[in-house]
Amino acid sequence: MEGTLNNSGFDPRYPGENNSLLSRLLVRYRSCPETEHEQATLRLFLTCSGILYLWLVAHFNLIGTVTERAEVTKLWAQWWWPSMYFLCALVHIVSLLVKPTRLILRRNAMLFLDNAFITVLALHGGLFTPFVAFYFWIAIGYGFRYGPNWLIYSASSSIMFISLAVYMVPTWNAGSTAGFSIILSLSIASGHAYFLLKRLKLTQQKLVLKASELENLATRDSLTGLANRALLMDRLAHAITLATRKEGDVALLFIDVDGMKTVNDRIGHAAGDALLIEISNKLQARLRAVDTFARIAGDEFVIILEGVTDRQSVLNVADIVLEEVCSVTSITGQDIKISASIGIAWLSSIPRMLWKPDTLLAAADNAMYAAKRSGKNRYCIAAVNVP
């Protein structure tokens, strides 16, 4: 029900990122799911490197035999082919900006194009043989980027394509073990990467679980699971910040359960704990998902109501709290009689210069004690302009 400490009004982006179209596009590009933009950028870089390699070999006698260079020159003459792949790499980047959620279709298409591009080069053999190493980038890169299942899928696709190349290239299938060695190496490396990735995923899940447990210890009440004082103050500061930017008020209900000491003394502290849990569950079920409900002391609770435009709705919530608390008439088989004293404070009733979490909480606390002095089982509204 409550937010976490991360749900604050702080915007981590640099101010300049909102000032131009290019900045907004860069922010959108970097926010792609699973950092897919890195894969797209690397593909474009490798494509440009491959085209540069073809151009250098075709125009300069740098490496290879005359026959091998002639093969490269022939392929370079088909300029439309590398240009098409370069265009596909650009389209991938554009699709990340225009349709960032089209994950499956885009990844399958690029996986096929990557394998097809490398296979066409591998089919020419000779100076194109080094490009076979990119099968490893395709197989293992997709896996580590998108997960273990993608690793199996991409590795299987790469092995299928390289097997086709080995079968069709005469220099590889004429008794040479080079093709078989590449297939075997790719299979072993992909299998090992799969198990490493599974272990990394398991370790990551344990770390996330541990982080969640630590966050709960830092922000949650150990008995009821409600927000504790630290999270309450953070949420209250956030609510006040929003109230300064938008129309709407913030209401704070400070609740003290009357009769808790009698329950603890007569039935025991275990029964008192069970009573607090039951009260928490009852009230939490009647509040909105956007409301913050916290336990800040033994029998003291606080409710933050944000975006209040009608004060009567806050009083209705107070009536619900009184009704729900009084409805608990027994605990662990023992009859009890409890009630609630509630202090209500509105942010708009406090001078704007004093709009702080501590000030609003103190105002509601004082109103709660006023309700107790007035006979309990009621609510009292904080006086206007109290500090």
C-alpha positions in Angstrom: 0.0 0.0 0.0 2.7 2.4 1.0 5.4 3.6 -1.3 9.1 3.1 -0.8 11.9 5.5 -0.2 12.6 5.4 -4.0 9.2 6.9 -4.7 10.3 10.4 -4.1 10.0 13.5 -6.1 13.7 13.6 -7.0 14.4 13.5 -10.7 17.9 12.0 -11.3 18.2 13.3 -14.9 20.3 16.2 -15.7 18.4 19.4 -16.4 19.9 19.7 -19.9 18.4 16.4 -20.9 14.9 18.0 -21.2 16.0 21.0 -23.3 16.3 19.5 -26.8 14.9 16.9 -29.1 18.3 15.2 -29.2 18.6 15.0 -25.5 15.1 13.5 -25.2 15.9 10.9 -27.9 19.1 10.0 -26.0 17.2 9.5 -22.8 14.6 7.4 -24.6 17.4 5.4 -26.3 19.2 4.7 -23.1 16.0 3.6 -21.3 15.4 0.6 -23.7 14.5 -2.6 -21.9 17.5 -4.7 -20.9 19.8 -2.1 -22.3 19.1 -3.3 -25.9 20.5 0.0 -27.1 24.0 -1.3 -26.3 23.5 -4.3 -28.6 22.3 -2.0 -31.3 25.1 0.4 -31.0 27.7 -2.4 -31.0 26.1 -3.9 -34.1 26.4 -0.6 -35.9 30.0 -0.3 -34.9 30.9 -3.8 -36.0 29.1 -3.3 -39.3 31.1 -0.2 -40.0 34.3 -2.0 -39.0 33.4 -4.9 -41.4 32.7 -2.5 -44.3 36.0 -0.7 -43.6 37.8 -4.1 -43.6 36.3 -5.0 -47.0 37.3 -1.7 -48.4 40.9 -1.9 -47.2 41.4 -5.4 -48.5 39.7 -4.6 -51.8 41.8 -1.5 -52.5 45.1 -2.1 -50.9 47.5 -5.1 -51.0 47.6 -5.5 -47.3 46.9 -9.1 -46.5 46.0 -12.3 -48.3 46.8 -13.9 -51.6 45.9 -12.5 -55.0 43.0 -15.0 -55.2 41.7 -14.1 -51.8 41.9 -10.4 -52.5 40.1 -10.9 -55.8 37.3 -12.6 -53.9 37.0 -9.6 -51.6 37.1 -7.2 -54.5 34.2 -9.2 -56.1 32.2 -9.0 -52.9 33.0 -5.3 -52.5 31.7 -4.6 -56.0 28.3 -5.8 -54.7 28.1 -2.6 -52.7 24.4 -2.9 -52.1 24.9 -6.0 -49.9 26.9 -4.4 -47.0 24.9 -1.3 -47.4 21.7 -3.3 -46.8 23.0 -4.6 -43.5 24.2 -1.2 -42.5 20.7 0.0 -43.2 19.3 -2.8 -41.1 21.5 -1.8 -38.2 20.2 1.8 -38.5 16.6 0.6 -38.6 17.2 -1.4 -35.4 18.3 1.8 -33.7 15.3 3.7 -35.1 12.9 1.0 -34.0 14.2 1.3 -30.4 13.2 5.0 -30.5 9.9 4.5 -32.2 8.7 1.1 -30.9 10.7 0.3 -27.8 8.2 -2.4 -26.7 8.3 -4.5 -29.9 10.9 -6.8 -28.2 10.3 -10.3 -29.6 9.9 -9.4 -33.3 12.9 -7.0 -33.3 15.2 -9.4 -31.5 14.3 -12.4 -33.7 14.8 -10.3 -36.9 18.2 -9.0 -35.8 19.3 -12.5 -34.6 18.5 -13.8 -38.1 20.2 -10.9 -39.9 23.3 -11.2 -37.7 23.7 -14.9 -38.4 22.9 -14.4 -42.1 25.5 -11.6 -42.4 28.3 -13.6 -40.9 27.3 -16.7 -42.8 27.5 -14.9 -46.2 31.0 -13.7 -45.3 32.0 -17.2 -44.1 30.8 -18.8 -47.3 33.5 -16.9 -49.2 36.3 -18.4 -46.9 39.8 -17.0 -47.2 40.1 -13.6 -45.7 36.5 -13.8 -44.5 37.3 -16.6 -42.1 38.0 -14.2 -39.1 34.4 -13.1 -39.2 33.4 -16.5 -38.0 34.4 -15.4 -34.5 31.4 -13.1 -34.5 29.2 -16.2 -34.2 30.4 -16.3 -30.5 29.3 -12.7 -30.1 25.9 -13.5 -31.5 25.3 -16.7 -29.5 26.7 -15.6 -26.1 26.0 -11.9 -26.5 22.3 -12.4 -27.0 22.2 -14.8 -24.0 23.9 -12.5 -21.6 21.9 -9.6 -22.8 18.4 -11.2 -22.7 18.7 -14.3 -20.4 19.5 -18.0 -20.4 16.6 -19.0 -22.7 17.8 -16.6 -25.3 21.3 -18.0 -25.0 20.0 -21.4 -25.9 18.0 -20.0 -28.8 20.7 -17.8 -30.2 23.5 -20.4 -29.8 21.3 -23.0 -31.6 20.7 -20.5 -34.4 24.4 -19.7 -34.7 25.4 -23.4 -34.7 22.8 -24.1 -37.4 24.1 -21.2 -39.6 27.8 -22.1 -39.1 27.1 -25.8 -39.9 25.5 -24.6 -43.2 28.7 -22.6 -43.9 31.0 -25.5 -43.1 28.9 -27.8 -45.3 29.0 -25.4 -48.3 32.6 -24.1 -48.1 34.9 -26.5 -50.0 38.0 -25.6 -48.0 36.2 -26.5 -44.8 34.4 -29.7 -45.7 37.3 -31.3 -47.7 38.7 -33.2 -44.8 39.6 -30.2 -42.7 38.8 -30.1 -39.0 38.6 -26.3 -38.8 34.8 -26.2 -39.3 34.2 -29.0 -36.8 36.5 -27.3 -34.3 34.5 -24.0 -34.6 31.2 -25.8 -34.1 32.5 -27.7 -31.1 34.1 -24.6 -29.6 30.9 -22.7 -30.1 28.8 -25.5 -28.5 31.1 -25.8 -25.5 31.4 -22.1 -24.9 27.7 -21.6 -25.2 27.0 -24.4 -22.8 29.5 -23.1 -20.3 28.1 -19.6 -20.6 24.6 -21.0 -20.1 25.5 -22.5 -16.7 27.4 -19.4 -15.7 24.5 -17.2 -16.6 22.1 -19.4 -14.6 24.4 -19.1 -11.6 24.6 -15.4 -12.1 20.8 -15.1 -12.3 20.5 -17.2 -9.1 23.0 -15.0 -7.3 21.2 -11.9 -8.6 17.9 -13.2 -7.2 19.5 -13.8 -3.8 21.0 -10.3 -3.8 17.6 -8.8 -4.8 15.9 -10.8 -2.0 18.5 -9.7 0.5 18.2 -6.1 -0.6 14.4 -6.3 -0.2 14.8 -7.8 3.3 17.2 -5.0 4.2 14.8 -2.4 2.8 12.0 -3.9 4.8 14.1 -3.7 8.0 14.9 -0.1 7.3 11.4 1.1 6.2 8.9 -1.4 7.7 7.5 -2.1 11.1 8.6 -5.6 12.0 5.3 -6.5 13.7 2.6 -5.2 11.4 4.5 -4.8 8.1 3.3 -1.2 7.9 5.6 1.7 7.1 7.8 2.8 10.0 8.7 6.3 11.1 11.5 6.7 8.6 9.3 5.8 5.6 6.4 7.9 7.0 8.6 11.0 7.1 9.9 10.4 3.6 6.4 9.9 2.2 5.2 13.0 4.2 8.0 15.1 2.8 7.1 13.9 -0.7 3.4 14.7 -0.2 4.3 18.2 1.0 6.5 18.7 -2.0 3.7 17.7 -4.3 1.2 19.9 -2.5 3.5 22.9 -3.2 3.4 22.2 -6.9 -0.2 21.1 -7.4 -3.6 22.0 -6.1 -4.8 19.8 -3.2 -4.2 19.5 0.5 -2.5 16.9 2.7 -4.3 15.5 5.8 -2.6 13.7 8.6 -4.4 11.4 11.0 -2.5 10.6 14.2 -4.2 7.6 15.9 -3.7 6.3 19.4 -5.4 3.1 20.5 -7.1 3.5 23.8 -7.1 0.5 26.2 -3.9 -1.1 24.9 -2.2 -1.0 28.4 -5.2 -2.8 29.9 -5.0 -5.5 27.3 -1.2 -6.0 27.8 -1.6 -6.1 31.6 -4.6 -8.3 31.8 -4.1 -10.7 28.8 -0.4 -10.4 28.0 1.9 -8.7 25.5 1.4 -11.5 23.0 -2.3 -10.7 22.9 -1.4 -7.0 22.6 0.7 -7.8 19.5 -2.1 -9.8 18.0 -4.4 -6.9 18.6 -2.1 -4.4 16.9 -1.9 -6.8 13.9 -5.6 -7.1 13.7 -6.2 -3.4 13.9 -3.6 -2.8 11.2 -5.2 -5.3 8.9 -8.7 -3.9 9.4 -7.6 -0.3 8.8 -5.4 -1.1 5.9 -8.2 -2.9 4.1 -10.4 0.3 4.3 -7.7 2.7 3.0 -6.9 3.6 -0.6 -3.8 2.2 -2.3 -2.3 5.7 -2.5 -2.7 6.3 1.2 0.3 5.8 3.5 -0.4 3.9 6.7 2.3 3.7 9.3 3.0 2.5 12.8 5.4 4.8 14.6 5.2 3.6 18.2 3.7 0.9 20.4 0.0 1.8 19.8 0.4 4.9 17.7 -0.5 4.9 14.0 -0.4 7.6 11.3 -2.3 7.9 8.1 -1.3 10.3 5.3 -4.1 11.3 2.9 -2.8 13.1 -0.2 -4.6 15.2 -2.8 -7.4 16.1 -0.4 -9.9 18.5 -2.0 -12.9 17.8 0.4 -12.3 17.9 4.2 -15.4 15.9 4.8 -13.8 12.9 3.1 -11.0 13.1 5.7 -13.6 13.2 8.5 -15.2 10.1 6.9 -11.9 8.3 7.1 -11.6 9.2 10.8 -15.1 7.8 11.4 -14.1 4.6 9.7 -11.0 4.3 11.9 -13.1 4.8 15.0 -15.6 2.2 13.8 -13.0 -0.4 12.9 -11.1 -0.1 16.1 -14.2 -0.3 18.3 -15.3 -3.4 16.3 -12.5 -5.4 17.8 -14.2 -6.8 20.9 -12.1 -9.9 21.6 -8.6 -11.2 21.2 -7.3 -14.7 21.8 -10.7 -15.6 23.2 -10.8 -12.8 25.7 -13.3 -10.0 25.7 -11.8 -6.5 25.4 -12.9 -3.0 25.0 -10.8 -0.6 23.0 -11.3 2.7 21.1 -9.2 5.2 19.3 -8.3 8.9 19.8 -7.5 10.7 16.6 -5.8 14.0 15.9 -6.3 15.5 12.4 -4.1 18.2 10.9 -4.4 19.7 7.5 -1.3 21.1 5.8 -3.2 24.2 4.6 -3.9 25.1 8.3 -0.2 25.6 8.9 1.6 28.7 7.8 3.4 28.0 4.5 6.8 28.8 5.9 6.3 25.9 8.4 5.4 23.3 5.8 7.6 20.6 7.1 6.9 16.9 8.0 7.8 17.4 11.7 5.5 20.4 12.0 2.5 18.7 10.5 3.1 15.5 12.6 3.4 17.6 15.8 0.1 19.4 15.0 -1.7 16.1 14.5 -0.1 14.7 17.7 -1.3 17.7 19.8 -4.8 17.2 18.4 -4.7 13.5 19.3 -3.9 14.4 22.9 -6.7 16.9 22.9 -9.1 14.1 21.8 -7.9 12.0 24.7 -8.5 14.8 27.2 -12.0 15.2 25.7 -13.0 11.6 26.6 -11.3 9.4 24.0 -13.1 7.5 21.2 -13.3 10.6 19.1 -11.3 12.8 16.8 -10.1 16.3 17.3 -9.0 18.8 14.6 -5.8 20.7 15.0 -6.2 24.4 15.6 -5.6 26.7 12.6 -2.1 28.1 12.2 -0.5 25.9 15.0 3.3 25.6 14.5 
